[in-house]
Amino acid sequence: MLLDEGCRGYKTQAMLELNGLVVSPFYKMKTVLRVLVFLAALATPTLSATTTKPREEVSFYRGSGKAVGAAYFLSNELDTNYIIALDIEKNGTLTLRKAYYTGGAGAHGISIVGPDPIFSQGSIISSYKNNLLMTVNAGSATVTTFRIDPTDPINLKRLGKPVPSGGDFPAALTMNKDGNIACILNGGKINGVSCFKVDAKKGLPSKPFVTRLMNINQTTPATGPRGSVGDIEYNEDESKLMVVVKGFPDTPDAPASPGSLWTWDVNKDWTLSEKAQVIPAGQFPWSITNIPGKNAFISADAGTGFDIFTLEDCRRNTTIKQYPIPKEQATCWTGRSEVTGNYYTTDLLTPQVTEIHVDDNLNATIVRIYPQEENDGTIEFDIATIDQKDYMYVLAANVTAVEVLALNTPGQAERIQKLFLGPDVRAKGLGLNGDNVTGMKAYIKNATQHH
């Protein structure tokens, strides 16, 4: 079995074998032992930490009553999946408040145990148009919808039961701007895109109204991150639905194969073209973040740093340029600040935030790199606007914490909080394992941003 380390196994380097397991030389013995424990766990039936029915809602601390929004991520535990919900205060800082059971189970892809369990961006999304929050349950192949209280976004109400995702190992979601269509990207053995019509009061129906299989060679749980799906998004005018899939590195048996961009035309009734256009794209494209007004997007690429694609000449070569990031090892997530106008990425292995400027000609420059603590494991993030100032909420998986950066002006980001969550969550009897956590979404009262 070939094992990768989350979003980490991409550098060309000598490999060594241990009892048939292929690992990179920089893995320390502690990591190897964790791998063996993880594989043993895969072969052993999972026992729930509790014999009682999971609690639908768990409260942690009393709020200030002055919160302007909430931030959410997924515990993604293998037996029970919870949304961890935090108050966002007016100054951008966070307070742990509640957890909500999704009704499903999480999953960890088949790889070396470690953070980035489902190899994707967008496992939890929201819509300001209809005040909905959606999550994947990768271990039970379902999707859960919650109603957000727009007057106090820490309060969530689950709408019905989780519904089948239309495939295996759901990894990412997207909604259209009106919030009435949701599409799920499945990355397991049965992989592809399934789209649902959204009911703002009832959530998703039991079956999708359109499914497009991709038929990539995958397993359930997904084997990754190489060859796994990454992200799903509409382009800016919603004329296309886009998916990125990671490539394969060089091996002794085969040359490297590139990543790919899949695009379906979106019809007026929100159905998709029967066939996708599939184009080579980067090395390990992980994310999709639209570049306004350009019919183009930026994607984190764990093989190089980041890529910029355009859809204008997608019948030729969609990759405009590939850009390296200094000290990059596992850059996998992207987002845009409305206030600074710049783009940001995070790196799991070299814990750092990189700020990027993209000009009108789609040329990119690195504005500044912000190092974080050595063992943070900075993964998925979201950016929210409060009183015309942007804040970045970064999930630091290795230490089960959330870091808050104030994006004051271009090139002047400043970390204002690092909130450790593991002990407080576990004290309430819930699991919170840094190897499993995923996703990040912020929701601000009276805001109008798309998900």
LINSUL-V402619 format. One record per residue. N is the residue number from 1. PHI is phi in whole degrees, -180 to 180 (999 if undefined). PSI is psi in whole degrees, -180 to 180 (* if undefined). BURIAL is I if it has 16 or more other ideal C-beta (glycine too) atoms within 10 Angstrom, else O. Layout:
n=(N N)
phi=(PHI PHI)
psi=(PSI PSI)
burial=(BURIAL BURIAL)
//
This chain:
n=(1 2 3 4 5 6 7 8 9 10 11 12 13 14 15 16 17 18 19 20 21 22 23 24 25 26 27 28 29 30 31 32 33 34 35 36 37 38 39 40 41 42 43 44 45 46 47 48 49 50 51 52 53 54 55 56 57 58 59 60 61 62 63 64 65 66 67 68 69 70 71 72 73 74 75 76 77 78 79 80 81 82 83 84 85 86 87 88 89 90 91 92 93 94 95 96 97 98 99 100 101 102 103 104 105 106 107 108 109 110 111 112 113 114 115 116 117 118 119 120 121 122 123 124 125 126 127 128 129 130 131 132 133 134 135 136 137 138 139 140 141 142 143 144 145 146 147 148 149 150 151 152 153 154 155 156 157 158 159 160 161 162 163 164 165 166 167 168 169 170 171 172 173 174 175 176 177 178 179 180 181 182 183 184 185 186 187 188 189 190 191 192 193 194 195 196 197 198 199 200 201 202 203 204 205 206 207 208 209 210 211 212 213 214 215 216 217 218 219 220 221 222 223 224 225 226 227 228 229 230 231 232 233 234 235 236 237 238 239 240 241 242 243 244 245 246 247 248 249 250 251 252 253 254 255 256 257 258 259 260 261 262 263 264 265 266 267 268 269 270 271 272 273 274 275 276 277 278 279 280 281 282 283 284 285 286 287 288 289 290 291 292 293 294 295 296 297 298 299 300 301 302 303 304 305 306 307 308 309 310 311 312 313 314 315 316 317 318 319 320 321 322 323 324 325 326 327 328 329 330 331 332 333 334 335 336 337 338 339 340 341 342 343 344 345 346 347 348 349 350 351 352 353 354 355 356 357 358 359 360 361 362 363 364 365 366 367 368 369 370 371 372 373 374 375 376 377 378 379 380 381 382 383 384 385 386 387 388 389 390 391 392 393 394 395 396 397 398 399 400 401 402 403 404 405 406 407 408 409 410 411 412 413 414 415 416 417 418 419 420 421 422 423 424 425 426 427 428 429 430 431 432 433 434 435 436 437 438 439 440 441 442 443 444 445 446 447 448 449 450 451)
phi=(999 -90 -114 -111 -111 57 -93 -108 -89 -118 -84 -75 -160 -63 -116 -128 -111 -136 52 85 -97 -98 -134 -81 -60 -76 -69 -86 -58 -59 -66 -61 -63 -64 -62 -63 -64 -64 -65 -64 -66 -65 -88 -113 -55 -75 -104 -64 -68 -139 -93 -96 -63 -57 -72 -69 -146 -129 -103 -111 -127 -76 -80 -77 81 -120 -64 -104 -180 -145 -120 -133 -144 -106 -70 55 -69 -71 -104 -140 -107 -121 -84 -93 -114 -126 -67 -107 -84 -62 -88 90 -77 -116 -136 -67 -123 -146 -136 -127 -72 -81 86 -134 -120 -87 -158 -125 -60 -79 -163 -60 -59 163 -64 69 -74 -120 58 -147 -119 98 -79 -140 -136 -142 -131 -76 -67 -128 56 -117 -125 -127 -135 -90 -120 -63 -80 -115 54 -135 -129 -117 -116 -123 -92 -93 -75 -66 -85 -155 -64 -70 -92 -120 -130 -72 -99 68 -92 -59 -113 -58 -81 89 -175 -112 54 -59 -120 -154 -136 -150 -127 -74 -64 -80 70 -110 -133 -124 -122 -114 -101 -97 -123 -92 -61 -95 -121 149 -116 -125 -116 -123 -87 -95 -105 -63 -99 -113 89 -96 -71 -73 -135 -71 -93 -152 -135 -127 -77 -101 58 -78 -80 -139 -124 -125 -60 -64 -93 -158 -83 -58 77 -99 -74 -120 -157 -137 -155 -79 -73 -62 -92 60 -89 -138 -109 -120 -137 -111 -128 -78 -91 -126 -79 -62 -134 -59 -98 -156 -73 -63 -119 -75 -72 -144 -111 -108 -132 -112 -72 -100 -81 -62 -92 73 -73 -115 -56 -62 -118 -94 -88 -116 -130 -56 -155 68 -102 -132 -63 -117 -139 -134 -129 -66 -101 -56 75 -122 48 -145 -150 -107 -133 -66 -129 -69 -91 -134 164 -159 -123 -121 -115 -124 -95 -69 -120 -72 -82 -110 -126 -74 -76 -72 -154 -112 -119 -81 -120 -55 66 -63 -129 -156 -82 -134 -133 -135 -164 -125 -95 -67 -76 -82 76 -103 -111 -135 -131 -127 -126 -73 -86 -104 -65 -153 -109 -112 -99 -128 -108 -118 -86 -66 -96 64 -94 -113 -135 -82 -79 -168 -114 -113 -66 -112 -63 -56 -104 -65 67 -73 -119 -70 -148 -142 -123 -130 -104 -129 50 63 -133 -99 -129 -111 -110 -113 -81 -98 -65 -61 -115 40 -137 -122 -100 -116 -114 -86 -92 -60 -149 -53 79 -131 -67 -142 -77 -113 -161 -133 -100 -81 -118 -53 -60 -69 -70 -68 -64 -92 86 -100 -82 -147 -113 -59 -72 -107 -60 -158 78 -169 -146 -110 -137 -112 -59 64 -91 -128 -64 -71 -55)
psi=(129 125 135 170 84 -126 26 -21 59 -10 141 117 163 148 153 153 141 109 40 -3 134 122 158 151 -29 -6 131 165 -34 -42 -41 -43 -38 -35 -46 -40 -41 -45 -36 -37 -35 -31 -4 134 135 129 129 147 -15 148 -2 164 136 142 135 -33 138 131 144 -69 157 137 168 -17 1 15 143 -3 -167 153 142 142 173 135 -34 34 152 -19 -39 135 127 146 123 120 132 138 141 120 170 -29 9 -11 167 153 130 127 -55 166 142 129 130 -14 4 -172 151 -174 158 127 162 98 178 137 137 177 171 63 -26 13 40 171 137 34 -12 128 166 164 125 -21 -39 14 48 150 134 144 153 151 88 -30 -21 8 46 169 138 140 136 148 129 131 109 -19 -19 85 -7 -19 120 147 121 133 101 -164 160 146 149 140 -6 9 -157 149 61 132 -27 156 163 156 153 173 -32 -8 19 2 130 135 136 135 114 137 13 -152 -44 102 155 -162 131 130 140 148 129 133 119 -22 -27 -13 -137 147 174 -20 148 156 -11 139 135 111 143 -29 38 157 98 173 173 117 162 145 122 -172 -21 137 5 161 157 -55 160 133 153 150 177 -40 7 31 -15 149 131 144 140 143 136 153 -161 139 174 141 165 -24 -16 146 165 146 143 167 -180 151 125 130 133 140 139 121 170 -28 12 7 169 154 150 -38 148 150 126 123 136 138 103 -166 -61 63 133 -30 166 117 118 143 110 136 7 -4 45 167 161 141 131 139 110 -8 -21 -54 -74 158 154 126 150 148 -1 -38 43 -8 -9 -100 110 -24 114 -57 154 133 131 155 127 136 12 135 -33 64 118 -11 145 157 166 140 124 -33 -50 -21 4 169 154 145 159 155 130 -47 -38 92 99 154 128 128 132 136 134 122 -177 -20 13 30 137 146 146 122 -49 151 132 99 143 -177 150 -40 18 -39 59 118 -124 153 169 158 132 149 127 118 49 26 138 144 141 126 111 127 116 92 -44 -26 14 61 166 129 140 123 130 121 77 -58 168 129 8 39 146 128 127 -9 146 105 111 133 -24 -56 -41 -39 -45 -27 -23 8 10 150 138 98 126 -25 -19 -27 149 162 162 128 133 147 123 135 141 19 165 7 152 165 *)
burial=(O O I I I I I I I I O O O O O O O O O O O O I I O O I O O O O I O I I O O I I O O O O O O O O O O O O O O I I O O I O I O O I O O O I I I I I I I I I I I I O I I I I I I I I I I O O I O I I I I I I I I I I I I I I I I I I I I I I I I I I I I I I I I I I I I I I I I I I I I I I I I I I I I I I I O O O O I I I I O I I O O I I I I I I I I I I I I I I I O O I I I I I I I I I I I I I I I I I I O I O O O O I I O O O I O I I I O I O I O I I I I I I I I I I I I I I I I I I I O O O I I I I I I I I I I O O O O O O O O I I I I I I I O I O O O I O I O O O I O O I O I I I I I I I I I I I O O I I I I I I I I I I I I I I I I I I O O I O O O I I I O I I O I O O I I I I I I I I I I O I I O I I I I I I I I I I I I I I I I I O O O O O I O I I O I I O I O O O I I I I I I I I I I I O O O I I I I I I I I I I I I I I I I I I O O O O O I O O O I I I O I O O O I O O O O I I I I I I I I I I I I I I I I O O O O I I)
//
